[in-house]
Amino acid sequence: MTLVVGVDIGNSTTEACAAEIGEDGAIRYLSEALTRTSGVKGTTENVAGVVDVVRRALTAAGRECGELDAVLVNEATPVISGLAMETITETIITESTMIGHNPETPGGVGLGMGSTVPFADLPGCVAGSAVICVIGAGVDFEDAAAGINAATARGVKVTGAVVHADDANLIANRLRHPIPIVDEVTLVEKVPLDMPAAVEVAEQGHAIRTLSNSYGIATVFELDAEQTRVIAPVARALVGNRSAVVVRTPAGDVTDRRIPAGSLTLIGEKTRHTVTMDAGAAHIMETARRVAPLADAVGEPGTHVGGMLARVRDTMSELTAMPVGEVRIRDVLAADTFVPQRVTGGLAGEFALENAVALAAMVRTSKGPMKLLAAELRDALGVDVLIAGVEADMAVLGALTTPGTDRPVAILDLGGGSTDAAVAADGTDIHSVHMAGAGDLVTKLIDSELGLDDLDLAEEIKKFPLAKAESFFHLRLEDGTVRFFDDPLPADTFARVVVLTDTGLHPIPTRHGVERIRQVRREAKRRVFVVNALRALERVAPGGNIRQIDFVVALGGSALDFEIPDMIADSLAEYGIVCGTGNVRGCQGPRNAVATGLVAGYALSTTYAGPVAVGTQSCAPRP
């Protein structure tokens, strides 16, 4: 009997399968193990993770490292994904200021217009003048209310207020004539004084209407057509806010400094085409389809896409010791999205949603980096380490251990960095393809489009359903059902959108509602996984006709997702394809397919050119 461990090095996780192989090729699966991938897939940084997972698999099998005959690793292809913006717009407000944010409790309701006046100068304002009172730090809310009431009694038209502290309602409740008040303005000292301004606060549950409308701002400040065109980014940045302030100086203007998104040159084996990033994801992918198979991709120097691809090449050159000039882009995936861009000159962290194209790039490498990895693993484990097969090919062999499957079969291996597909017909040949873009890119899309700046939280949003804590004792789930609790929910979840994770309720620090977050999550999965599944199957299907495929088995960590397999199955239903989630060895679900396939492939290569007994593994505990 030969004791081997198959190891699948993925972008996110590293999986192992320990097994014994008899002289006749019969396989006895012993155990499995899973750990996080150390470093970038396919580099020597993976050594620590592989050593850990091999030892854990052997321990679970009750074996020692000294009994091990060989470690089988997949031919891992590193994948790095990045965001290339269709339009990078930095909105700079010169000698003009806007404040548009959503404090929890702005005061009053309505629209007020007037000149900005500091609170200390309010007693000197003449009767009949319309003013916006700017209340800085250190002013007590009772004193502020008394000062505004006194000025109003003298005939001064105090039409609104901008406050540093969280005092809007405390001030508004003490006024004889309520006015719109925006508070929590941390940079209140930078608000221009003695300048025309407008303050707007909407009713609870509503958004402002005048200051988020270019023509509304034009009406307030009596702008001409050219000035209205220039002020449009300000209005766009205030859309959806409950409160806002816009201050305009005589020399005020808004300028856009645009970093060109650039063009992408896709180089095929027989032809090449150049496409501009602002043409959109659909046009980029159609161009990629025309030049397939892709030999390389080059971004225009000095542009955003050029910088993104240059960083990919530099990173891979550093990790793999390959010269930059030898690094080739193997595949690209483009997806339309939106990215919040900070507005330079705003005083309350304003953002404007800009169109963007998310671009994932897969790097083509030689077997050199994998050979370096195998050599270091030999030194670390003291056993022979073999590069035993391509991921997708091995995934097919692993998928065949799913009860009820047989050749011909197609698999979709849905990982963290790549989406792989393979088709195995009645013969021994397996046709496979690797596509850039998978779970990691979905996480980045969710993070950027919701403006979270927290990849861990974005990962949770991707993996788990949402709910809204409507009281301390019940949640309304995203499907509209209600779940009640005997014990009160954590205080930080009240009236918040939460993620229902395995470790509890995690609140999402955003003003987006459940429906919006759910829409972003599902659209990100559709733009990456559904698009990649269709183009991958098209590449491996006989004659490029997906309808020639009868059965598809979904594998990989992303096949465990609560939405992705169903979304892919729905998209394949129109082709008459039966699609389901694999159950490797009858008990592993969609996990461990590549590691199991490495073992099965090794058994095939070391015995005879005939069918191998891949069988299934009992899930009952071993004695």
C-alpha positions, -999 to +999 in steps of 0.1 A: +000+000+000+012+035-009+003+063+015-002+097-003-017+131+005-033+152-022-031+189-016-052+215-034-037+250-030-064+275-036-065+313-034-083+312+000-080+277+014-056+247+011-073+213+013-058+178+018-069+143+012-050+114+027-054+080+011-038+046+006-034+032-029-031-005-035-011-022-062-042-027-083-051+010-081-078+006-055-080+037-033-089+038+004-096+073+015-085+079+051-090+115+060-092+152+049-081+185+063-086+222+055-067+254+064-062+289+051-038+294+023-006+310+034+005+337+009-004+341-027-014+308-044+013+291-064+043+307-046+068+295-020+047+314+006+023+284+005+048+261+022+036+268+058-001+262+049+007+230+030+029+216+058+001+223+083-027+207+063-006+176+055+002+170+091-034+176+101-046+151+075-021+125+087-031+130+123-068+126+115-059+093+097-038+081+126-006+080+106+029+095+111+049+116+087+075+089+084+049+066+068+041+091+040+053+081+005+044+112-015+026+146-014+007+155-046+001+192-053-020+208-080-005+230-107-016+262-089-021+293-111-018+325-091-047+350-096-046+386-086-077+408-091-078+446-090-103+474-097-099+495-128-122+525-128-141+535-159-140+571-147-120+583-118-135+617-109-121+638-081-147+665-074-128+695-060-147+724-045-127+755-048-137+785-027-171+768-022-182+743+003-209+717+008-219+696+038-241+666+030-243+639+055-268+620+076-265+627+113-288+606+133-310+635+144-309+667+124-332+693+137-363+709+121-376+704+086-375+725+054-352+747+034-335+778+047-315+804+027-293+833+039-258+844+046-235+825+070-230+843+103-210+830+133-231+826+165-210+853+183-220+879+156-257+871+157-265+900+181-251+924+156-272+913+127-297+940+114-334+933+114-348+919+081-315+902+071-317+865+063-289+845+080-276+809+085-262+807+120-229+788+123-225+774+159-190+762+167-176+740+194-181+750+230-215+767+226-241+752+249-274+742+232-295+763+256-273+793+249-276+787+212-314+784+213-316+816+234-294+835+210-314+825+180-347+833+197-334+867+207-323+875+172-356+864+158-374+886+183-354+916+169-366+908+134-335+889+121-346+861+098-326+831+111-335+806+084-312+777+094-282+766+114-250+746+111-238+730+144-206+714+155-221+692+183-249+667+182-274+693+194-298+698+165-329+685+181-320+700+215-318+734+199-348+730+176-371+720+205-363+753+223-369+776+193-401+796+190-399+793+152-382+759+143-356+760+115-337+733+096-305+725+116-276+703+104-254+691+132-223+668+137-202+690+114-168+683+127-151+709+105-175+736+112-147+761+116-140+758+078-175+769+068-170+801+048-186+831+066-206+860+051-214+839+021-248+828+005-258+794+018-287+770+019-297+745+046-321+716+039-335+690+063-360+664+051-387+646+072-377+613+088-377+585+062-373+610+033-344+625+014-337+661+005-351+673-028-338+708-035-300+706-028-297+672-044-312+686-076-289+706-099-318+728-109-328+732-073-293+746-065-295+768-096-328+782-083-315+789-048-283+806-060-297+821-093-271+803-115-269+804-152-267+773-175-229+771-174-228+775-136-255+748-133-234+724-154-204+730-132-223+726-099-239+692-110-213+670-091-223+688-058-260+678-063-250+643-073-230+639-041-260+649-020-285+625-035-301+603-008-291+624+022-316+636+048-297+668+054-273+691+035-257+725+034-243+743+003-223+775+007-213+795-024-188+823-027-186+848-055-156+830-070-170+796-062-168+769-088-165+731-090-138+715-112-133+679-122-098+664-124-102+632-144-076+605-144-081+587-177-093+551-173-073+543-204-075+515-229-069+478-227-051+459-255-061+422-256-036+401-275-047+367-288-027+340-305-038+352-339-051+388-335-052+417-311-079+444-303-078+475-282-109+486-262-114+516-239-124+510-204-152+535-205-169+513-232-181+492-203-177+456-192-200+440-219-179+455-247-146+445-230-158+409-226-171+408-262-136+419-274-120+393-252-142+367-268-131+377-303-094+374-295-096+341-274-075+323-264-059+353-247-021+353-248-016+386-229-032+419-220-016+453-218-029+485-202-023+520-216+006+536-198-002+565-175-038+554-171-057+536-143-059+503-161-023+505-171-013+510-135-035+482-123-020+457-148+015+469-141+010+463-103-002+428-111+029+421-131+052+436-105+035+416-077+038+383-095+074+390-106+083+397-069+065+365-057+077+341-084+111+355-092+101+358-128+113+388-149+084+413-153+087+409-191+079+372-189+047+376-168+016+372-191-020+379-184-039+347-190-075+359-187-095+390-178-130+395-164-147+428-165-178+438-145-197+471-143-200+485-108-201+518-089-175+531-065-180+558-039-154+586-044-146+611-017-154+646-026-124+668-019-135+700-002-165+686+016-167+691+053-185+659+064-169+631+044-191+634+014-190+608-014-201+607-050-209+574-067-188+570-099-192+545-126-164+519-126-153+487-143-139+460-120-112+441-138-099+408-126-067+395-142-052+360-141-015+358-145+001+331-168+031+316-151+055+288-160+060+257-139+091+274-124+074+288-093+056+255-087+089+237-089+104+260-064+074+254-041+077+216-045+114+218-037+108+237-005+080+213+005+104+183+000+128+200+024+101+208+049+083+174+049+112+151+040+091+132+013+087+133-024+065+161-037+049+158-071+032+184-093+005+159-101-021+177-123-040+208-135-067+219-111-097+215-133-086+181-146-082+168-110-115+184-100-132+162-126-117+130-111-128+142-077-163+150-089-167+115-102-167+103-066-201+121-062-228+094-059-249+093-091-222+108-115-204+092-144-188+103-176-196+124-196-196+151-170-187+188-168-176+206-136-175+242-125-149+247-098-159+279-080-130+291-060-117+324-044-096+337-073-106+317-104-136+299-119-124+267-136-144+244-159-137+210-174-155+184-195-147+147-194-164+125-221-164+087-223-126+086-231-097+096-209-092+132-223-103+161-201-107+196-216-103+224-190-101+261-188-092+287-161-111+320-158-101+350-138-126+362-112-144+344-084-152+348-048-125+373-040-136+397-067-173+394-055-161+405-021-142+434-035-173+445-055-195+444-024-169+463-004-164+490-030-200+495-040-213+498-005-183+519+006-175+497+035-137+498+034-138+465+053-131+433+033-139+410+063-174+425+066-179+424+028-170+387+030-197+381+056-222+400+035-213+377+006-217+345+026-246+351+049-282+364+047-293+398+060-320+410+085-332+442+101-334+443+139-369+459+143-370+455+181-349+440+208-367+408+205-373+402+168-356+404+134-372+408+099-352+386+075-344+397+040-371+373+027-398+391+047-402+365+074-398+373+111-377+356+137-384+361+174-360+357+204-366+350+241-335+370+251-330+407+240-307+412+210-274+431+215-279+468+219-256+477+189-280+458+165-312+477+173-327+494+142-297+483+122-292+460+092-273+429+104-256+399+089-267+365+102-233+349+106-224+316+122-209+336+152-239+359+158-254+391+145-230+416+130-243+451+123-234+468+090-223+504+096-240+519+066-272+538+058-281+514+031-313+493+036-317+455+035-330+456-001-301+477-014-274+456+003-291+424-010-293+438-045-255+447-045-247+412-031-267+393-057-256+416-086-220+411-077-224+373-077-243+374-110-217+396-127-188+373-116-200+338-112-229+335-136-210+353-163-179+332-157-198+300-156-213+306-190-181+317-207-161+288-191-186+262-202-187+277-237-149+273-239-149+236-229-182+225-245-179+204-277-178+228-306-184+257-282-220+248-279-232+247-243-263+227-253-239+198-259-234+195-221-260+175-202-247+175-166-228+201-146-214+196-111-206+227-090-175+223-068-153+245-047-157+267-017-180+291-034-204+262-043-212+262-006-227+297-009-264+299-002-272+317-035-245+310-062-253+274-071-290+283-076-282+314-096-259+293-119-285+265-122-312+291-132-289+305-159-282+270-173-318+259-172-325+276-206-299+252-221-316+221-207-286+214-185-289+195-151-268+215-126-263+206-090-238+209-061-213+180-059-208+157-029-173+145-032-167+109-018-203+109-007-197+131+023-175+161+016-201+182-003-184+204-030-152+205-010-120+185-015-126+177-051-092+187-064-073+170-035-094+138-040-088+140-078-050+143-072-051+110-054-072+094-081-050+108-109-019+095-092-035+060-089-042+061-126-007+072-136+011+046-114-010+015-123-025+009-157-043+028-184-077+016-174-105+027-151-095+033-115-117+024-085-123+058-071-153+048-050-167+068-021-158+072+015-180+063+044-187+093+066-190+072+097-162+078+123-133+055+121-126+033+151 
